[in-house]
Amino acid sequence: MKALIYAGPKQAVLKDVPAPAAREGAVKVDVKYCGVCGSDIGIYLGTHPRAKAPLVFGHEFLGVVAEDGKKFKKGDRVVAYPLLSCGHCRACRTGSAHVCNTLGLIGIDVDGGMCEELYVDEDVLFKVPDGVSDRAAVVTEPLAVILRAVHQAEFKARDVAVVIGAGPIGMLTGIVLKNIGAAKVFISDVAEKRLAIAEELGLTPVNVAKEDLNEVVKAATGGEGCDVLFECSGSAQGAMDMTEITRVSGTICMVSVHKKPHEVNLQQLNFKEQWMIGTRVYTKEEFGQAVEYTKDLQEQLEKIVTHIVPMKDAERVFDMIADVNEGTVKVVVDCKDF
């Protein structure tokens, strides 16, 4: 079968690989679409701390069950909860298996779903709701990331929010915040094409190459700042700006995983008695909530899937994402088009 393989730093190779072997408790899934995540970019660049070549990319996959199992029937459309937890560490024993001490993921620690087919444990599969398009359903996994972030931030209806970074995660954050009743959602970036899509989604775009985000937010909030800020850029500038933009007693939620230490104005964190919370992935329950939430957000989710690349051209997806002129938000590989 065809699969997109990480073969070494900056080497994404479409190869013929052996078909997967059947195993107890798993069903064969014919993959339709697989999204490209920021972690896939890190793998491709050779900077991911755990991923080792050769490896099949992809943990954001949508497929069709190819055989009857105990829980699923042939023809069911499914997405997979891709986290791999040990079950023994303190986090796992106390209900936080999603932040297991040795947490792994399909597509990072074992072969992923950017391929024609794979066997997946039935216990981690979720049926896609009827009526939800493939284009929307393939965004389920990153949508679960946002649900976790919103829960961690204890976001409330009518709060004013700032989202730093209009990539896929930032855009999804804005969509969810708008849907649950934010009074206003500012979203910042330097990519005009992304900001134009954000505006179509009802968000307030700020091009930080042309405007000062802090000034824009303060002008709109009587000089106070936002109630909750979601840092989704992973940038040094975002880390430095976030305490200034957030109001007294406001909340900062660290959604992006910063790849190296960045300066943070901790004095403001003290003086303004702000709350800063981390978020990483999602619980299995939150993943299930995201599956159902796709029914409400289908139109918006479809809009952020800006590029669907056929499997035969999958080797170029990382160059495409890196090219600002492409205007990508979410890139998805069509695993049946080869």
N, C-alpha and C positions, 0 to 999 in steps of 0.2 A: 504494500500500500504506500501511498504518498504521505510524507510528513515533512514539516519544516523543522530542521535540526539546527540547534546551536552546536557548531563544530569548533568553536574557539573564538577569541575576541574578534569582533566585527566580521564574523563568519556565520551567516544564516543560509543554510543550504537545503534546497528541496531535494529529497532523496526517496528512493524506494527502500522501504524497511520491511522486515517480516511482519505479517499480520499478528495481532495480539493473541495470546493464548487464553482460553476460557479458564475461569477459576470459581470456586465455590462462593456463593453469596453475591456474585457480580453478574451483570447482564451486559451484553454487547450493545454499544451505542454507536450508531452511524452519525458522525459529526456533520452538522450543516454549516454553522458559523463559529468562529472563535475570535474574540476580541483581543486586541493588542494592549497590554497594560504597561504602565511605567516600569514595573519590575521586569517585564520582558525586555525593555530597552536596556536596563542595567545588565541583564544577562548577556544580551547581544554585545554590549560594550566590554564585557569581561570584568565588570566591577561588582557583580553580585557576589556576596561573601560565601554563598552556599552552592550555587548552581555549578555543575561540572559537566564539561563536554564529554561525550555526545549526549544531547538531551533534546527531547521533543518539546518545543515551546508550548505555552498556552494553558491558562487555568480558567479562562472566561468562555467556556464552550457551551453551545446549545446543540442538541442532537435528537435523534429519534431512536427509541428502543427497537432493536432489531430482532428480539426474540422474547417470548413470554418468560417472565420471572415470577417470583413469589409475590411481589408487590406491584410490579409494572407489567403492562401488556405490550406486545408488539404494536408499534405505531404511536405510542405515547411520546409526545415531545417533552424533553427533560433538560434541566440544567443541574449542575452539580455543586454542592458545597465542597470546596476543594481543600479545606484545612486538614492537616494531619497532626493529631495530638497524641502524646505518649500515654495518657490516661493514669499516670502514676505520680507526677510532680504535684506540688502544693496547689498550683493554679488549676490543674485538672481535677484534683480531689475536692476543690472548694467551688466548683461551678464556673471556672474561668478557663476552660480548655482552649478557648480561642487565643489566649495569650500563654499557652503552654511554654514551659522553659525551653523545650526543644521543638517548638512549632515548625512544621513543614507545610509545604503546599504542593499539590499536583502541578506539574509544569515547572517546578523549581527543584524539588528534592526527588521527584520521580517524574517519568515521562508524562507530558501533558497532552492536551487535546487539539493541537493544531495539526491534525492528521485526518485520515479518512474514517477511522473507527478505533474504539478502545473499549476495554472492559472496565466498568465502574461499579463499585459496591452499591447495591440497591439502597442501603441505609443512608447514603448521602445524596441520593437523587430526589429532585422535586419536579412534579409535573407542571408544565407551563399552562396557565389558565387558557381555556378556550377563548378564541377571539383576539388574543394578544399576538401581534405579528412577530415573526422571527427577528425582525430588525429591532424591535423593542425588547424582546425577551433576552437577547444576547447581552444586554446591558445589566442584567440582574445582579451579577456579582459586584461590580463597582457601586451599584445602587445600594447594596447591603452595607458597603463601607460607609456610605453617607448616613444611612439610618443609625448606625452605631455612633457616628460623630455627633449627630443631632441629639441622640439620647445622652451622650457624655456631656454635652454642653448645656443640657437642660433648657433647650431653646423653647421660648414661649411665643404664642401668637401675639402679634403686634410689636414684637421686638424689632429693632433696626439692626440689620446684619451687614457685615462687610466680608466679602470673600476675596482673598488675595490669590490671584491665579485663575485664568479662565481655560485651563486644560480640561480634560474629561472629568476629573474629580471635582474641580472647582465649578464647572458648569452643572454637574449633577447636584452639587451642594446647593447652588442657587435655585435649581428647579424644585428641590424638596422644600427649601425654606419658603419659597413663594407659595407652594401648594399648601403648607401647613399654617399660613396666615401671617407671614412676616409683614411688617408695616412697609418696609423698603429693604431691598437687597442691592447693595453696591457690589460690583465685581470688577476687579482691576486686571489689566494685562497690557501688553504692548502690541499684540497682534490684532490688527483692525478687523480681519475676517472673523476671528473668534468673538470679538466684542460686538460685531454686527449680529451674530447669532444670539448672543446673550440678550441683546436689546429685543430681538424678536420673541424671546422667551419671557419678556416682561421684567427683566433685570435692568439695573441702572449701570451702564458700562462707564468705566473710567480708564482712559488711556494714560498710564503713568509716565509715558514718554512726553506727554503734552500737558498733563495736569498733575497737581499735587493731591494725592488721594486724601491725605489728612485734612487739607483745606476744604476739599469738596464735602467730606463727611461732616466736618465741624460746621460748615455753613448750613447744612441741612438739618442739624440737630441742636441748633442754638448754642453751638460751641462746646457741647458735652462730649460728643463722640458716640460710637456705636455701642449697642448693648452687648452684642456678641460678635466676635471676629473669628473667622475660620481661615487658618493659614494653609493654603493649598498649593503654594508655589515652590516650596523647598529652597527659596532664594535667600541670600544674605540680606537683601534689602527688605524682604518681607519680614524676616525675623527682627530686624532693627525697628521697623515701623509699627509693628503690631501693638505695642504697649501705648504708643502715642495716640493711635487712632481710636483705641478702646476707652470707654468712659470710666469714671470712678466706679468701683465695684462691678465692673463689667467682666465678661468671660472671654478668654482666648482659648480656642480649641486647635490643637496642633494636628491637622489632618495629614499634611504632607510629611513623609519621613525624610528629614534632612540628611543628606549623605555625608556631611561633615559638620563639626561644631560651628555655629555662627553666633555672632555677638547679639545679645539681647539686653535691652535696657531694664535691668532688674531693679534699679532704683525707682523707676516709675511703677513697676509691679508692686513695690512696697508702698510708695506714697499714695497710690490710687487704690490700694487694697483690691487689686484685681485677682481673678481666679484664672489659673492656667491648667488646662487638662489635656492629657494625651489621648489619642485613639489610634488603634492599629488596624484591626480587621472587623470582625462581627461575630456574634454568637450564632449558633445554628438556628435559634428562634428568629433572630433578626434576618437571617438569610431567607427563611420562610416568609417573613413579613414582606421582604423585598419582592419575592415571587408574586405575591398577591397585589402589591403596590403597582406593579407594571400595568395592571388593568386601568388604574386611574391616571397614569402618567404616559400612556402609550404615545400620544402625539409628540410630547416633548422629548421623550427618549429617542424616538425615530429621528428627530431633528438634529440631535447631537452626533448621530452616526453619519458622519459626513463622507466617509469613503468605505466602499466595500471592494476589496481587492481579490481577484480570483486566485485560487491556490497556485496556479501555474506562474503567477507573478509575485508570489509571496516573498521571494528573496529580497524584493525591493522595498518592503514595507517600512523598514527602519530608516532608509534614506528618505522616503516620502515624509515620514513624521518629522525628521530633522530639517526638512526644507520648509522654511516659513512661508514661502510663496505658494505652497500647496494648500495652506489654510485648513489643515486637519484639526478636528477635535477628537472624535472617536474613530479609529480605524479598525475594521473587521475583515477577517479573511474568510472568503467563501470556500469552504473545504471540499465542496463538490464540483467546483469549476476548475478542472485541471486537464 
